Amino acid sequence: MKSLYTERLLLRPWKKTDSKDLYEYAKSDLVGPNAGWPIHESEEKSKEIIEMFIKNDDTYAIELISEKKVIGSIGLHDRKPDKTLSSLNQKEIGYVLNPKFWGQGFIPEAVKCLLDYGFNNLNLDLIWCGHYDFNNRSKRVIEKCGFNFSFKRTEKLVLLDNKEVTELYYNIFKEDFMK
């Protein structure tokens, strides 16, 4: 993964030494359940997740440059929510942010960076983003970043004891982003 810079952020590969920063926000019930995963019960769990991030090589640490601190994560994942569009070169963006840093525009800044990178460097045709119907913060980010509503469906979250949720999917095509 290539590190990417915005005005305030460094999107970079995860390091094992990031576990303290990850645990700081992953232990909050405001974060994981809104993204479909359980809260971290210990820094050891955060270390395991970082090892998975490193192995999968599709999730960036969001580092606040001014503080040299990881404040969230963002990924470009190999997912195709709409099978009728499966022939297109596409990925899905997913993100979380430490609640201490909410409301400062960090996630829209990171999403726009990944949109630019995905369309201009990875030559993607389409990028998806989704949120659960109860996660209005993610909905606002998605709308701010220019995604268009596509569809919704009910899913069961395996990591949260098969909790049934409604997920709303949005996308943006390369030609719409490049306008």
Secondary structure, 3 states (H helix, E strand, C coil): CCCEECCCEEEEECCHHHHHHHHHHHCCCCCHHHHCCCCCCCHHHHHHHHHHHHHHCCEEEEEECCCCEEEEEEEEECCCCCHHHCCCCEEEEEEEECHHHCCCCHHHHHHHHHHHHHHHCCCCCEEEEEEECCCHHHHHHHHHCCCEEEEEEEEEEHHHCCEEEEEEEEEEEHHHHCC
